[in-house]
Amino acid sequence: EAGESFLEKIIFHKETKKFHLYNEEISYIMCVLENGHMGQLYYGKRIHDKPDFSYLVEKCGRPMTSYIFEGDRSFSLEHIRQEYPVYGTTDYRHPAIEIMQENGSNISEFKYVGYEILKGKPSLKGLPATYTESDEEATSLDITLHDSVMDTDLVLTYSVYEYYPVITRSARLVQKGDQKIRLENVMSAAVEFPDMDYEMIHLSGAWARERYVKTRKLEMGTQAVQSLAGTGSSSE
């Protein structure tokens, strides 16, 4: 299966359901997992394309872990890297999206239904975002996932730039059903790394000293940068 390409920057392999976004410097590879969720396989320097990257899906049995499929103790979303993780269905970590339904449930099940490849980079209505001067500067990919209980689409958008080692991401919801849903939290993206040997760099400080570069090693547990002032503050 040679796949389908558009401007040779986004390739989709139908047989293995693998997406490969790339330019001259970087590659971003993801796939549709067995349960219909999107899996994150690779993000780094440019690599050659191939029909199947299934060996990058890290599966193995672990104690005290919940599994999806009967008789298969290797497939658990708690350990497999995902594009946009949700709470439940064997993954109990902090999710990328939290939706409260009318019945009080906050369990989501967004499964892959299709994709579309677009020229350029679509704008984000009402939000600040990077942009292109012409459609030739970027190629974009929309991946649509669907939750059948809420009858709601989740559209993940990726844009790969022609001349920069950059891939932008955003997410949007399209509610089709009649029930009211409340968005508790919706992230632009989630990035799962294969190990924990990383540093976090952010700007901290005070008035007249806002651009104070702070570097710290990522450790186990939740780490965050936030403002308690309601807006971006000088002591953020």
C-alpha positions in Angstrom: 0.0 0.0 0.0 1.7 3.1 -1.2 -0.7 5.5 0.5 -2.2 8.7 -0.7 -0.3 12.0 -0.6 -1.2 15.7 -1.0 1.7 18.0 -1.8 3.9 15.2 -0.4 3.5 16.5 3.1 0.7 14.3 4.5 0.5 10.6 3.7 -2.3 8.2 4.7 -1.9 4.5 4.4 -5.3 3.0 4.0 -4.4 -0.6 4.8 -2.7 0.1 8.1 -4.5 3.4 8.9 -1.3 5.3 9.5 -0.9 9.0 9.0 2.6 10.6 8.3 3.0 14.4 8.4 6.4 15.6 7.4 8.6 18.2 5.8 12.4 18.4 5.2 13.1 18.4 8.9 10.5 16.6 11.0 8.1 13.7 10.9 4.8 13.2 12.9 3.3 9.8 12.7 0.0 8.5 14.2 -2.5 5.7 13.7 -6.0 4.5 14.3 -5.8 2.0 17.2 -7.8 -1.2 17.5 -10.4 0.4 19.6 -10.9 3.4 17.2 -8.9 5.9 19.2 -6.0 7.8 17.8 -2.5 6.6 18.8 0.7 8.7 18.8 3.6 6.8 17.2 6.5 9.2 16.5 7.5 12.9 16.6 11.0 13.9 15.8 13.5 14.3 13.0 12.4 13.4 9.5 12.3 9.7 8.7 11.5 7.8 5.6 7.9 6.8 5.0 6.8 3.1 5.0 3.4 1.5 4.8 3.4 0.2 8.4 4.7 1.7 11.7 2.9 -0.7 13.9 6.1 -1.7 15.7 6.0 1.8 17.3 2.8 0.9 19.3 4.2 -0.1 22.6 2.1 -3.0 24.0 2.9 -5.2 27.0 1.2 -6.7 30.0 1.6 -4.8 33.3 0.3 -5.7 36.8 -2.7 -3.7 38.2 -3.8 -2.5 34.8 -7.2 -2.5 33.1 -7.5 -3.9 29.6 -10.0 -3.3 26.8 -10.2 -6.6 25.0 -11.1 -10.0 26.6 -8.0 -12.2 26.6 -5.6 -9.5 25.5 -3.5 -8.1 28.4 -1.3 -6.0 26.1 -3.7 -3.3 25.0 -4.4 -0.7 27.7 -4.8 3.1 27.0 -3.1 3.7 30.4 0.2 2.9 28.7 -0.3 3.4 25.0 0.6 6.9 23.8 -2.5 8.7 22.4 -3.3 11.7 20.3 -6.1 13.0 22.4 -6.7 10.9 25.5 -10.1 10.8 27.3 -11.0 9.7 30.8 -12.1 6.1 31.3 -11.9 3.0 28.9 -8.8 1.9 30.8 -7.1 5.3 30.9 -7.4 7.1 34.3 -4.9 9.8 33.8 -5.6 13.5 33.4 -7.5 13.7 30.0 -7.2 16.2 27.2 -11.0 16.7 27.3 -13.7 16.5 30.0 -17.4 16.6 29.1 -20.3 16.4 31.5 -23.4 14.8 30.1 -27.0 15.2 31.3 -26.9 11.9 33.1 -23.9 13.0 35.1 -21.4 10.8 33.3 -18.0 12.3 32.2 -16.9 9.3 30.2 -16.2 10.0 26.5 -15.6 7.5 23.7 -14.4 9.3 20.6 -13.7 6.9 17.7 -12.2 7.5 14.3 -14.6 8.1 11.4 -12.6 9.9 8.7 -10.1 12.5 7.6 -9.7 15.4 5.2 -6.5 17.0 3.8 -6.5 20.7 3.1 -4.3 23.3 1.5 -2.9 26.0 3.8 -3.7 26.5 7.5 -7.3 27.2 8.5 -7.9 30.1 10.9 -9.3 29.6 14.4 -12.4 31.8 14.6 -12.2 34.1 17.6 -8.8 32.9 18.7 -5.2 34.0 18.2 -3.3 31.5 16.1 -0.4 31.2 13.7 -1.2 31.7 10.0 0.1 31.5 6.5 0.4 34.2 3.8 -0.5 31.6 1.1 -1.8 28.1 0.9 1.5 26.8 -0.4 3.2 27.5 3.0 1.4 24.7 4.9 -0.7 21.6 4.5 -3.4 20.7 7.0 -5.2 17.5 8.2 -8.6 17.2 9.8 -9.3 13.9 11.7 -12.9 13.4 12.8 -13.7 11.3 15.8 -17.3 10.6 17.0 -18.9 9.8 20.3 -22.1 7.9 19.6 -23.6 8.4 23.1 -23.4 12.2 22.9 -23.7 12.2 19.1 -20.8 14.7 19.0 -17.8 15.0 16.7 -14.3 15.8 17.8 -12.2 17.3 15.0 -8.4 17.3 15.5 -6.6 19.6 13.1 -2.9 19.4 12.3 -0.9 21.8 10.1 2.6 21.1 8.9 4.6 24.0 7.6 6.6 23.9 4.4 9.7 25.8 5.5 9.7 25.5 9.3 10.1 22.4 11.7 6.7 23.2 13.1 3.4 21.3 13.4 0.4 23.1 14.9 -2.6 21.5 16.5 -6.1 22.5 17.6 -9.3 20.7 18.5 -13.0 21.6 18.1 -16.3 19.9 19.0 -19.4 19.7 16.8 -22.5 18.7 18.7 -25.1 16.9 16.7 -27.3 15.4 19.4 -30.2 16.9 21.4 -28.8 16.4 24.9 -27.0 19.3 26.6 -23.4 18.7 27.3 -21.1 20.9 29.5 -17.4 21.3 28.5 -15.4 21.1 31.7 -12.0 21.2 29.9 -10.9 21.1 26.3 -7.2 21.2 25.4 -5.7 22.3 22.1 -3.5 19.2 22.1 -1.9 16.4 24.1 1.6 15.2 23.6 2.8 12.0 25.2 6.6 11.4 25.3 8.3 8.0 25.3 10.3 8.8 28.5 10.7 11.5 31.2 14.2 13.0 30.5 13.0 16.5 29.7 13.1 20.0 31.0 10.3 22.6 31.2 11.1 26.2 30.3 8.7 29.0 31.0 8.7 32.7 31.7 8.1 33.8 35.3 8.8 37.0 37.3 7.2 40.2 38.6 6.3 43.6 37.4 9.0 45.1 35.1 10.7 41.8 35.2 8.2 39.6 33.4 10.6 37.8 31.1 12.4 35.8 33.7 13.4 32.4 32.2 12.7 29.5 34.5 14.0 26.0 33.8 13.2 22.9 35.8 13.4 19.2 35.2 10.1 17.4 34.7 9.3 15.0 37.5 6.6 12.5 38.3 3.2 14.0 39.0 1.3 17.1 37.8 3.4 20.2 37.0 1.7 23.4 35.8 2.2 27.1 35.0 -0.8 29.3 35.8 -2.1 32.7 36.8 -4.4 33.2 39.8 -5.2 36.7 38.8 -7.8 35.8 36.2 -5.6 37.1 33.4 -2.0 36.8 32.4 -0.2 38.6 35.2 3.3 39.8 35.8 3.9 37.2 38.4 2.7 34.3 36.2 
